[in-house]
Amino acid sequence: MTTKKGTKDAIYRVWTVRVFVSNQESAIEFFQDILEFPVILDAPRFGWVELGPPDERAKIALVEPNPDADPIRYEWQLNQIGRDTGITFEVHDLDAFYKKMKERGVHFHMLPEEMPWGGYMAGFEDLDGNRYNVVEDPEHYTRDYS
């Protein structure tokens, strides 16, 4: 596996993953105060805020649906709230993370459990019910999956 940025004409990273929220201010508080993600970019003029873990290679963009948008687009945006995001975070100690988040009132829809592929994973939700996974798997890129 390589970590090289690639050539000028190739995609070299995921820039952001968009998550729609009902209230951007409350969502920012959740990500900052509960998950301890710093705000990396705040563009209120565009309704766009980027947060992420200390490793800034990937960020989450919290977006509140815009009622001034085209009605079809606005309805689509509203329907994106409260879904499985497909986002998986990585931690060094899932049990410690789980305990800390439970103490902070985070709802887990999946308790920490060993996965058939070898990792240890749990699932939690933000204030809008958007779902995320969190995994502990230091052997992920060295394990033989054949």
N, C-alpha and C positions, 0 to 999 in steps of 0.2 A: 504494500500500500504506500502511496506517495502523498506528501502534504504540499507538494509544489503548487504554486499559483497557476501554472499553466501558461499557454500562449496568449498573445494579445487578442486572438479571435475565438477564445473559448471561455465558457462560464467557469469561474473559479471559486464561487462560494454562494451560499444562500444569503441574500442581503437582509430581508425581513420576512416574517410570517405574520400576516394580518389576522387579528382577532377582533371581532365585533363585540362591543359591550354596550349596555344600556345607559351607563353613566361613566363617562371617561374619568372624571375626577375621583369617583369611588374606586374605579378599577386601578388607577394609578396608585392610590393609597394601598390597595391590596398588594400590588406587585412590589411597591417600595417597602411598606411597613411589615408585611407578612413574609413575602418571599425574599426580601432584601435585594431587589433588583434596582440598580440606580437608573435614573432617567438619563438616556444617552443623547436624545434629541427631542426637543419640544417645539412643535410647529402649530400653535393654536389657530393660526390663520387658516390652516388646512385641516384642522381637526385630527392631527396626527401626532402621536407620542411614541417614541421608541424606547424600550427598556430591555434589559437583558442581564444575564449573569456577568460576573467579572470578565469572562472570556468573551470579548465583543465580536467574535466571528459570526454569531447569529443573534438576531434581536427579534423581539415581538413588537409589532406596531398595534397599539390599542386604538381602535377607531369607533367612534360613536356615529350611528347612522345619521345622515344629514336629511332632515325633513324638507330642505329646499332643493334637494336633488330631484331628478325625474321620478315620478311616482312609482314606476316599475322598479327602478334601481333602489329607491328607498325601501320598498316592500321587501326586495331581495335582501338588503342589508339587515333589516329587522329579523328576517328569518334565519340569519346566520348566528344569532345570539343563542347561547344555551346548547351548543352542539359539541361533539367531540372534535377537538382542534387537530388531532393527529400529531400534536407536539409531544415529544418525549425529552425530558430533562435528564441530566446525569448527575448523580451525587456519589461521594466517596463512601458514605455510611447511610444507607436507606433507613435503618432502624432509628438512628439519631434524628434524621430529617423528619420521619413520620412522627416521632414523639414531639419534636419541637412544633411542627405544624398543627398537630392535634391540640397542643396546649394553646395555640393561637386561634383555635376555633375553625380550622380548615376542615371541610367535609371531604372524606375519602370515599369514593365509590368502589375502590378496589383496595383491599388491605394488602400489605407487603406479602409477596409469595414468590417462591422459587418458580422459575419459568422452565418449560421443557427444553428450551434452547440454551439454558445454563445461567441466565441472568436472574436477578432478584428485582421485582418490579411492584409498583403500587400505582394507584390512580387517584387524582384529586380534582376538585372543582373550584373555580373562582366564584365570585359573588353572583355572577349571572348564570352559573351552571355550565359554563364552558369547561370541557374536560381535558385534562392533561395527564400524561404518564410521567413517572419518574423511575429511573433505573439505576441500580448499582451493578456494574458488570466490568470489572477491571480486565477481564480476559476476552472481552468481546472481539477485539481485532486480532487476537492471537489464537483463539479457539479453532479447532478443526470442525467445520460444519458439514463435512462430506459424509 
